[in-house]
């Protein structure tokens, strides 16, 4: 199966870059949710996307996560989720 996401760790940070997959027309919401849910407590998940992903934000909030959203540049959004 083809890797949809670029995933790296940097200490307690889990960095998930979905920009390329989404620009290629893929929808990796399920994979992102699984990565966040499977992260150990204390992990700061940073999710990079090319647009503001309202369905993903809603899914993370529905799963009980607090989500912050920032736009670093046009077409470069980052969600931050702290896994408690």
C-alpha positions, -999 to 999 in steps of 0.1 A, spaced: 0 0 0 13 34 -9 23 58 19 -1 87 19 16 108 45 50 121 54 53 112 91 83 121 113 90 124 150 111 150 168 112 142 205 76 145 218 64 159 185 46 138 158 48 157 125 22 146 99 25 162 65 -6 156 44 -1 184 19 12 163 -10 -14 135 -6 -42 160 -5 -29 179 -35 -29 145 -53 -66 142 -46 -63 118 -17 -82 121 15 -61 107 44 -85 117 73 -87 81 86 -49 77 86 -44 110 104 -70 101 130 -53 67 136 -19 83 140 -32 108 165 -52 83 185 -22 58 186 3 85 197 15 81 233 3 105 260 23 138 260 28 138 222 22 171 204 8 162 170 14 188 142 -7 181 111 3 201 80 -24 206 53 -29 228 22 -63 241 33 -84 245 65 -98 209 70 -131 215 87 -142 178 85 -108 167 101 -111 193 128 -146 182 136 -136 145 137 -107 153 161 -129 173 183 -156 146 183 -129 122 194 -122 144 224 -91 163 213 -86 201 215 -74 214 182 -57 247 174 -54 259 138 -29 283 124 -21 295 88 16 299 83 11 311 48 -16 309 21 -22 272 15 -1 261 45 -23 253 75 -12 235 107 -33 218 132 -19 211 167 -33 184 189 -18 176 223 -24 139 232 -31 137 269 
